[in-house]
Amino acid sequence: MPASLPIPKKEKERAQSEPDAVRWLLITVALVFLALFLLLPLAAVFSQAFEKGLSVYLNALKEPDTLSSIKLTLVTAAVAVPLNLFFGVTAAWAIAKFTFPGKNLLITLIDLPFSVSPVISGLIYVLIFGLQGWTGPWLQDHDIKIVFAVPGIILATIFVTFPFVARELIPLMEAQGKEEEEAAMVLGATGLQTFFRVTLPNIRWGIIYGVILCNARAMGEFGAVSVVSGHIRGMTNTVPLHVEILYNEYNYTAAFAVASLLAFLALITLGVKTLAEWKVQLQLENK
């Protein structure tokens, strides 16, 4: 087979460029799409939230039910995110650095929440821990409440969010390879020393990226939490569920005021996500 001829520089540049009209058309379409489906809804949330003034906005956030929903959301994220961080780092380390039986199965199970509807995952917890579920009678006899209580909300949130950290770290750790870890082991480092002194510094921005995404999903999850919460006002409503209740009661100002908290979270998440992506890209380019 004849060797391929080198492509001249001018031809390569011409192949990688588009006419000005095409480029401006693509940019315009992208900007219009972003304006209609991202910026316009975001502006509507904040405009509706502050429509009746700052005092009304603050009073809506000071309502006992609102404060309860915020507290429950923060508690849920404070439990789910660290657990998913531990699982994600452990799973990514095992998958990227070692070969073992069942590795492909583990990768498939990590992707499971992406393929299952959150409503279905919430329903599964009801079937397992509900009053008429598999363990329902035993739980009732021992006065243990999981479904329609805080534990059920935390379990459902953990399920829908556990792929995020692992899925961010697996490709990053695979791209970095095993050479540095193997060199550390040859020099006498233990497994934990290798992880904390070699592996962890190389993946810290990937961890931050995964944690930010995991936290945003945990605080904004609706489907699975809606099924297992029972919608007990002031007790088992997270912020998204509380927004739905306020909106259904035609209390639009309060609904958008509470929704603006999630919008603020989305903006912060976007900023940190962009910074983390930039740092990760720099790490990969320096390898």
N, C-alpha and C positions, 0 to 999 in steps of 0.2 A: 504494500500500500504506500503510495507516494506521501512524503511528508507534507504537512500543510504549510502553505506559504505565509509569511508574516504579513499582517494587515498594516498598510501604511497608516501613519498617525492621522493624517487628514481624513482618511476614509473612516477610521475608528471614531474620530470626533463627530463626523457627519452622521454616522450611524447611531450615535448616542444622543444626538440633539434633535429637536423638532423645530419646525418653523415657528416664528413668533406668534402667528395667529393661533396655531394649535396650542402653544403653551399658555397663552392668555385665556383661551377658551377653557382649558382644563382648570386653571387657577380660579377663574370666575365661577365655574360649576362647583368646585370644592368650597369656595367661600359662601356661595348662596346656600349650599346644603348645610354648612355649619351654622349659618345665620338662622335658617328656618327650623332646624331640628335640635340646636344646642343653645345658641345665644338668645334667641327669642323666648323659648320656654324659661330659661334661667332669668331673663329680665322680667318676665311675667310674674315669676314667684316673688321676687324682691319688690316689685311694684305693688302687687296685691298685699304683701305683708306690711308694707309701710304706708298703705293707702290712707289710713285714718290717723296717721301720726305715730311718732315714736312712743308716746305714753301708752297708746292702745297696744302697740307691738310688745312692749315690755310687760304690760299687764297680762297679755295672753301667755307669755312665757312663765309668769309667776303663778299661774293656776295650779292648784294642788295635783290635779290629774296630769297636767303637763310635766310638772316636776317629777312625779312618780314615773312617768314613761321615760323621761330622760335618765333617771337613776337606774331603772331596770335595763335600759339599753347599754349604759356604761358598765353595769355589772356583768351583763352577758358578754360584752366584748372583752372585759378584763379577764374573764375565765376562758373564753373560746380562743382568743388570739394566742396567749402563751402556750396552751396545749397544742394548738396547730403549729406553732413555731417549733416546739420540741419534736413533734411528729415529722414535720416537713424537713427539718435539718437532718434528723436521723435517717429518714427514708431516702433523701437525696444523697447523703453520704454513702449509704449502702448500695444504692443503684449505680451511682457514678464511679465508685472506687472499687467495687467488689463484684465478683461473679458467684452466683449461688442459685440453687434450685428454686423455682418459683419467682424469679426476678420479673419475668414478663407478666405474670399474674399480679404481682404487686403494682406494677405500672398501670395495668388495666384497672385495678381497684382504686387507685388514686384518681383516675379520670372518671370514676363512676358518678360522682355528684354533678359533673358537667352534662351527663347524658340522661339523668333522671330529673324529672320536674320537681321543683321544691315542694309543691303541693303533695306530690306522691310520697316524697320522703317524710313529710309531716304526717301523712296518713299512716305510714308504716309504724311510726312511733305510737300513734293512737291504737293501732291494732296490737302492738306489743304491750304497752303500758296502760292502755285505757281500761275503764271499768269492765268492759266486756272483752278485753283482750286476753292474750295468753297469760300474762302475769297479773292481770287486774285484780282478781279475787285475793291473791296472796298479798299484794300491796295494800289492798283495803283492810285486810285483817291486821296488818302491822302498822296501819295509819301512816302509810308512805304515799305521798302525792308526787307524781312525775308529770303526767299530762294535765293540762289546765293549771299548771303551776310553773314556778321559775325553773326547776330542773329540766322540764320538758323543753322549755324555750332554749335553754343552754345546749341541750343535746341536739336539737334540730339545727341550731346555729353552727355548732361544731361540724356537723355532717356536711352542710352546704358550703363551708368555708375551708375545709381541711386540704383541698388540692392546691390552694394558691401559693403557699410558701414552697411546697415541694416542687411544683411545676415551674417556679422561677429559678430554683437552685439547681435542678437536675441538668438542664442544658449548659448552665454556667460552669458547673463543676466538671462536666464531661469535656467542655471546651478547654478547660485549664489543664486537663490531663492528670497523670499520677506521678510525674517525675519528681516533683518537689517532696511529696509525701514519701516516696520510695527512698529518696536521698536522706530524709530525716530518719527513717527507720534504720537505714544502713549505719548511720552515725550513732545509733543507740537510743533514739527517742522512743518512748512508749506510744501506744495508740492515742491516748488522751493528750499527751504532749504534742504529738504531731497535729492533732485536730486543732488545739487551741493556739499553737504557735505558727502553724503553716496554713492549714485549711481555712480556719475562721477568718484571719485577716484578708484572705483573697476573696471571700464571699460576703463580706459584711454589707456591701451596698446591695447585693442581691437579696440578702436577708431583709434589709430595710424596705426594699421594693416589695417583696412578698408580704411583709407584715402590714404595710400600708394598704395594699389591695385587700388583704384578709380582713383588716379592721373596718375598711369602708363597706365591705360586703356584710360583715357581721352587724354593723350598726344600721344598715339599710335593708336587711333581709325582711321580706314581707310574706311570701307564700308559705314556707314551711312553718314560720312562727305563727302565722294566722291560724293554721290548722290546730296546733297544739296549745295555743294560749288560752282559748276559751273566751277571749275578749272581755275579761273581767276588769271593768273600768277602775283605774287607780291601783290595780294589783298586777295584772298580767298583760297590760298593753305596752308595747314598745313604742318608740317614736313613730315609725311608719303606720302602725295600727291606730295610734291616737290621731294622726293626721286624717286617716280614713273616717274615723268616727266624727271628728269635727266637720269634715266636709259633708258627710251624709246628714248632719244636723243643720246644714246651711250656715254654719259659722265660718264663713270663708276667710275672714281676716285672721282669726286664730289658726285656722288650718294652714294658711300660707305662712303665717309667722313661725309655726313649729316646723313646717317644711323647709323654711329658710335655713334652719340649723343643719339639715342634711345637705342643703346646697352649699353652705359654708364648708362642710366636711368634704364635699366633692371637689371644691376648688383647692382646698389644702392638699387633698390627696393628689390632684393633678400636678400641683407644683412640686411636691416631694417626689412623685413618680418620675417627673421629667428630670429632676436632679439625679435620682438614683439610676435612671437609664443612661444618662450621660457618664456617670462614674463607672458603671459596669462596662460600657463601650470602651472607655479609656483603658480599663484593666485588660480587656480582651485584645486591644490593639497593641498594648505594651508586652504581651506575652510572646 
